[in-house]
C-alpha cells in the first residue's frame, strides 16, 4: 500500500511539473513589472552574436512610455537605421519603428504586446508581410525595453 501511494504521489508531482513546464513554454517567461518606475530617460539594449542588435531609449512619465527611439538597429551586420536606401532594409526598419510607435503613451506593461507583432505591424503593398523579420526581432525589442527597466533611470 505504501509503495502504491508513493508511486501515485510521484506520478502526481511529475504530471504537475510537466504541465507547468508546458504552460511556461506556451506563454514564455513572464516578466514582473514594478508598480512604479522613476520618471526619466531609460536606455536598454539586446546584444547577440558579438554585436548590438537593438539599442533604444525612451522616457517614462507616470509609468507611461514616451518618445521611444532606436539608437542602434542591426541584424547580421546590416545597419537598419543607416542603410535605409535599400528598400528591404527600409521596410523592416519601418516595421520596427511601428513597434515603438505602438508603445508611445502606453503603460510599461504594453511591452508584453510585442509578443504578437502581427497585431501591431501594418501591412501595406510596400511592406514585407508583418511576420517577416519583425516577428523574430520584436522579441529583441521587448528584451531591450526590459533591459532598460532593469537598469533603471539613465539620467
C-alpha positions in Angstrom: 0.0 0.0 0.0 2.8 2.4 0.9 4.5 1.6 -2.4 1.4 2.3 -4.4 0.8 5.6 -2.5 4.4 6.6 -3.2 4.0 5.9 -6.9 0.8 7.9 -7.0 2.5 10.9 -5.3 5.5 10.7 -7.7 3.1 10.5 -10.7 1.1 13.4 -9.5 4.2 15.5 -8.9 5.6 14.5 -12.3 2.4 15.4 -14.0 2.3 18.8 -12.3 5.9 19.6 -13.3 5.2 18.5 -16.9 2.0 20.6 -17.1 3.8 23.7 -15.5 6.7 23.3 -18.0 4.3 23.1 -21.0 2.4 26.1 -19.7 5.7 28.1 -19.3 6.8 27.2 -22.8 3.4 28.2 -24.2 3.3 31.6 -22.6 7.0 32.4 -22.3 8.8 33.7 -19.3 6.6 36.2 -17.5 8.4 39.5 -16.8 7.4 41.1 -13.4 6.9 44.8 -13.8 7.2 47.1 -10.8 4.2 49.0 -9.7 6.0 52.3 -10.3 9.1 53.4 -12.1 11.0 56.6 -11.6 10.3 59.3 -14.2 13.1 59.9 -16.6 15.1 58.6 -19.6 15.8 54.9 -19.9 18.2 53.1 -22.2 18.5 49.4 -22.9 19.9 47.0 -25.4 19.9 43.5 -26.8 23.3 42.1 -27.6 23.8 38.9 -29.5 26.3 37.3 -31.8 29.1 39.7 -31.0 27.1 42.9 -31.9 24.4 45.1 -30.6 21.2 44.1 -32.4 18.9 46.6 -30.7 19.7 49.6 -28.6 17.0 52.0 -27.7 15.9 54.7 -25.4 12.6 56.0 -24.1 11.2 58.2 -21.3 8.8 57.2 -18.6 6.3 59.6 -17.1 3.9 58.1 -14.6 4.8 54.6 -16.0 3.8 55.7 -19.5 6.3 55.2 -22.3 7.2 58.5 -24.1 9.4 59.2 -27.1 10.7 55.7 -27.7 13.5 55.6 -30.3 16.2 53.3 -31.6 19.8 54.2 -31.0 21.1 51.1 -33.0 19.2 48.6 -35.0 21.4 45.9 -36.6 21.0 42.4 -37.8 23.5 40.2 -39.5 25.9 43.1 -39.9 23.3 45.4 -41.6 22.6 48.8 -40.0 18.8 49.1 -40.4 19.0 52.8 -39.4 21.8 53.7 -41.8 21.1 51.5 -44.8 17.6 52.8 -45.5 18.5 53.4 -49.1 17.8 49.6 -49.6 14.1 49.0 -49.9 14.0 45.8 -47.9 16.0 47.4 -45.1 13.8 50.5 -45.1 10.7 48.3 -44.9 12.0 46.3 -41.9 13.2 49.5 -40.2 9.7 51.0 -40.6 8.1 47.9 -39.1 10.4 48.1 -36.1 9.5 51.8 -35.7 5.9 50.8 -35.7 6.6 48.6 -32.7 7.9 51.7 -30.8 5.1 53.9 -32.1 2.6 51.4 -30.7 4.2 51.8 -27.2 4.0 55.6 -27.3 1.8 56.8 -24.4 1.1 53.3 -23.1 1.8 51.8 -19.7 5.1 49.9 -19.5 3.2 46.6 -19.3 2.3 47.1 -23.0 5.8 46.0 -23.8 4.3 42.4 -23.5 2.1 43.2 -26.5 5.3 42.9 -28.6 4.9 39.1 -28.3 2.3 39.4 -31.1 3.7 41.9 -33.6 1.3 40.8 -36.3 -1.3 42.7 -34.4 0.8 45.8 -34.3 2.6 45.9 -37.7 0.6 47.4 -40.5 0.8 45.6 -43.8 0.8 47.6 -46.9 1.7 46.8 -50.5 5.1 48.4 -49.9 6.0 46.4 -46.8 7.1 42.9 -46.4 4.5 40.8 -44.6 4.1 41.7 -41.0 5.7 38.4 -39.9 9.0 38.6 -41.8 11.8 39.7 -39.6 9.7 41.9 -37.3 8.2 38.8 -35.6 11.6 37.4 -34.9 13.1 40.7 -33.8 10.2 42.0 -31.8 11.4 39.8 -29.0 14.7 41.6 -29.2 13.0 45.0 -28.9 11.0 43.6 -26.0 14.2 42.4 -24.4 15.9 45.8 -24.9 12.9 47.6 -23.3 13.1 45.3 -20.3 16.8 45.7 -20.1 16.3 49.5 -19.8 13.7 49.0 -17.0 16.1 46.6 -15.2 19.0 49.1 -15.5 16.9 51.9 -14.1 16.7 55.6 -14.9 19.6 56.6 -17.2 20.0 60.2 -16.0 
